[in-house]
Amino acid sequence: GSHNLNAASSRSHCLFTIRIDTLDPSHGGTVKYSSRLSLIDLAGSERVSMTGAKGKTLKEATCINQSLFALRNVITAIASAQQQERAQQHENGR
């Protein structure tokens, strides 16, 4: 439903991914580096105190925010593990 910050809530999400591959022509054009940047806009992340939501809309917003917080924790854990793996590879001379 709608609330003070969003008169016509669509509950939509947006995911935009950019991938960049660097080719090394001296090695037959194979991929040398590959990078990906993901930009994510998740619906329902407004501060509940600012929305003026009540009743069912408040309960729904609270559940959405709890889910988004859990998703944030998962993404942070994955990124941290990948960063540690890259650091170990660098230390091992890979």
C-alpha positions, -999 to +999 in steps of 0.1 A: +000+000+000+009+036-002+023+057+027+036+093+033+068+088+014+053+070-016+017+078-027+016+050-053+038+022-040+047-003-066+070-025-044+093-028-074+130-036-074+156-027-099+189-046-106+214-031-130+246-050-138+277-038-156+303-063-168+336-053-182+360-079-197+396-069-206+410-089-235+447-096-239+455-097-276+491-110-269+475-142-255+451-149-283+424-125-271+416-144-239+400-126-210+427-111-187+404-094-162+366-096-157+348-073-134+311-069-125+293-041-108+258-047-096+236-017-085+205-028-067+175-007-056+151-027-033+116-015-026+104-011+010+136+001+026+121+034+039+124+042+075+091+031+091+089+061+114+089+084+084+063+066+064+034+071+088+024+035+080-001+018+103-017-016+107-012-040+079+010-016+060+033-012+090+035-049+096+043-055+059+070-027+060+086-042+091+088-077+075+102-062+043+129-043+062+138-074+082+142-093+050+163-066+035+186-065+065+191-103+063+199-099+026+224-072+034+241-095+059+243-123+033+258-099+007+283-085+032+294-121+042+299-131+006+319-100-002+340-104+029+348-140+020+357-131-016+380-103-003+398-127+021+402-152-007+418-126-030+441-114-002+452-150+003+458-155-034+479-123-035+500-134-005+506-168-021+518-151-053+490-161-076 
